Amino acid sequence: MQHLYGLFAVAEAAYRIPLKYEDMQSAMRTLRRLKIVGKAAKRDRRPKLAELDALMEETYTRSVRSNASPLHGIVAFAISSSRRLSEITGLLWEDVNYADKKVLVRNMKHPGQKKGNDVWVLLSDEALQIIMSMPKVDRRIFPYDPDSLSTAFTRLVGLFDETNDLHFHDLRHESISRAFEKGWSAAEVRMISGHRSWSALEIYTNLEKIGDQLEDWKWWDFVFKPEPPERIDALKRQLVRQRLVKKIIRKSPENPWPQMPTHLFHNKYSLMQILRSPF
C-alpha cells in the first residue's frame, strides 16, 4: 500500500497520469473501516542460543572448507552492531573512528529520507574487534555482495527446522534486545542502533536486565581471529574479477560479452553475481 501511496502522490504532476491522491486516501479509510487492512504486526523473533550455535557451526565449517564468504563473521557482526545487511556491506575503512569506537553508516535506512542519511553510530567492543579482524583489501570493510549474503543466509537457516522462520533482520532485533538486557539506557542503545526516536524502541522496554547471554559465547574467539592467508587470497581474486568485468562493461556497455574473460568464472551464475555487486 505504501508503494501505491507514493505512486498516487506523484502520478499526475510527474507523469500526467490522472490519479488523485485524495482518492487513494478515501479508499484507504474505507479499507480500514472494513478491517481489510491494518497496521502490520510487530515482529519479535529472536534466535535462541542453540540456534545461533548451529548456524555458526555450519557456516564456519563451510567457510573453512571452501574459502567461502565468512557468513559466520557477518552474523556475529550483525548481533554485536545491530546493523542491517546492506549497511554492513556498505561500511568503509575510512569511516571508522577507532578512538571513539564509532563508524559512519552512509544512507542509513529511514522512511522519509532515501539518501544522504549518514549517521555516526557507536561500535560495541565485539563489533570493533570483528572489524579489526578483517583484511584491508578494499575500501569496504566487508567487500561482499549483500544479495549473495542474503541468499546464503536464507539457505543456511533453511537447513534446520528450528530456524527456517529466521530472518537476517531478526539479528538486529536480537542486538538491541541484548543491549537492554545488559542494562543499557535507551539513549545508549539509540547511539548504537541509529534510531532517531524513542518510540521505535518502546517494544524493548519490558525486557529484564538479565545480563549478557553472549558474554562467554564460544564463537567470539573465532570471529575475532584475523582471516587466514588462503581466504584473503580468495577474496583478492574475487575482487580482481569484479573490477575486471566492470571495467570491460564501462568501456563497452552495449556489447561487453566478446571481451569478457569467461575462463575466470566457474559458470554463468558466478558472472551474474559479479555484475550485481557494488562497484
Residue pairs with C-beta under 8 A, 6 or more apart in sequence:
1 28
1 37
4 24
5 24
7 19
8 19
8 20
8 21
8 23
8 24
9 21
11 17
11 18
11 19
12 18
12 19
12 20
28 37
31 37
32 38
42 203
43 167
43 169
43 170
43 173
44 173
44 203
45 165
45 166
45 167
45 170
45 173
46 170
46 173
46 174
46 177
47 55
47 163
47 166
47 170
47 171
47 174
48 162
49 213
49 214
49 217
50 162
51 160
51 162
51 163
51 166
52 75
52 79
52 217
52 219
53 218
53 219
54 160
54 162
54 163
55 72
55 75
55 156
55 157
55 160
55 163
56 72
56 75
56 76
56 219
56 222
58 156
58 159
59 70
59 71
59 72
59 75
59 152
59 156
60 72
60 219
60 222
62 68
62 71
63 69
63 70
63 71
63 72
63 231
67 230
67 231
67 234
68 152
69 144
69 148
69 149
69 152
70 223
70 227
70 231
71 149
71 152
71 153
71 156
72 219
72 222
72 223
73 130
73 133
73 134
73 223
74 85
74 88
74 142
74 144
74 149
75 153
75 171
76 126
76 130
76 219
76 220
76 223
77 83
77 88
77 127
77 130
77 131
77 142
77 223
78 84
78 85
78 88
78 168
78 171
78 172
78 175
79 171
79 174
79 175
79 178
79 214
80 124
80 126
80 127
80 130
80 175
81 88
81 121
81 123
81 124
81 127
81 175
81 192
82 172
82 175
82 176
82 179
82 192
82 193
82 194
83 91
83 105
83 121
83 172
84 109
84 168
84 169
84 172
85 146
85 149
85 150
85 153
85 168
86 109
86 146
87 105
87 108
87 109
88 142
88 146
89 140
89 142
89 143
89 144
89 145
89 146
89 149
89 278
90 105
90 106
90 107
90 140
90 278
91 103
91 105
91 131
91 140
91 141
91 142
92 104
92 106
92 139
92 140
92 141
93 136
93 139
93 140
93 141
94 139
95 103
95 104
95 106
96 102
96 103
96 131
96 141
97 103
97 120
98 128
101 122
101 123
101 125
101 128
102 120
102 121
102 122
102 123
103 120
103 121
103 123
103 131
104 118
104 119
104 120
105 118
105 119
105 120
105 121
105 194
106 118
107 114
107 115
107 116
107 117
107 118
108 117
108 118
108 119
108 194
109 117
110 117
110 196
119 194
121 191
121 192
121 193
121 194
122 188
122 191
122 192
123 131
123 192
124 192
126 220
126 224
129 220
129 223
129 224
130 223
130 224
131 141
133 223
133 224
133 225
133 226
133 227
134 141
134 142
134 227
135 226
135 227
135 232
135 235
137 143
137 232
137 235
137 236
137 239
138 239
140 278
143 235
143 239
144 277
145 273
145 276
145 277
145 278
147 276
148 273
148 276
148 277
150 168
153 168
157 163
157 164
157 165
157 166
158 164
172 193
175 192
175 193
176 189
176 192
176 193
176 201
176 204
177 204
177 207
178 212
178 213
178 214
179 188
179 189
179 192
179 193
180 189
180 204
180 205
180 207
180 209
181 207
181 208
181 209
181 210
181 211
181 212
181 213
182 209
182 211
182 212
183 209
183 211
186 198
186 201
186 205
189 195
189 201
189 204
190 196
190 198
190 201
193 201
195 201
214 220
227 235
241 264
241 265
241 274
242 274
242 277
244 261
244 264
245 260
245 271
245 274
245 275
246 274
246 275
246 279
248 256
248 259
248 260
249 256
249 275
251 259
252 259
260 271
262 271
265 271
265 274
